[in-house]
Amino acid sequence: MEQYIYEDDYRGQKRNLLIISGEDDTSYRVFLDARFIGSISHEITDELVIWKTDYNILKPIANKIGKWIENSN
């Protein structure tokens, strides 16, 4: 299990999101101010990694967070 801090701009204000990987490293739980706000996961198809979420609050940034996680490893 790994932890990441992702810095994001939301409506002109900086916020730090805590991202914790699951046991299988294919899903990640996202927290803001110690509150769970959603999760993101990825699928690999034809050498492409696609990041997605079912949580509306994360849909605009799920791909950015995913790419950032990939580059952090």
Steps between C-alpha positions, in 0.01 A plus 500: 500500500637840399396853587521811284420868554361659183479879489206628297350839415127509558319823418818697550588342834770243564398176665699193596346163427622191684506200268539148642553199277304182550658162558500417129635843385222532242268717709573807707291665772498881504454712814462874555539633855480143637166440319466230235393670176529210257725251330673465166613191313678420178474257213775416255394451138734486201788657693273788613415562864150635551414654838135517601266556791131475583518803729388827339728713716806315363398462134664827386835411659514118507725481194733773632534322835562169325773639275658666803502167687659327200777761488555478877596133483 
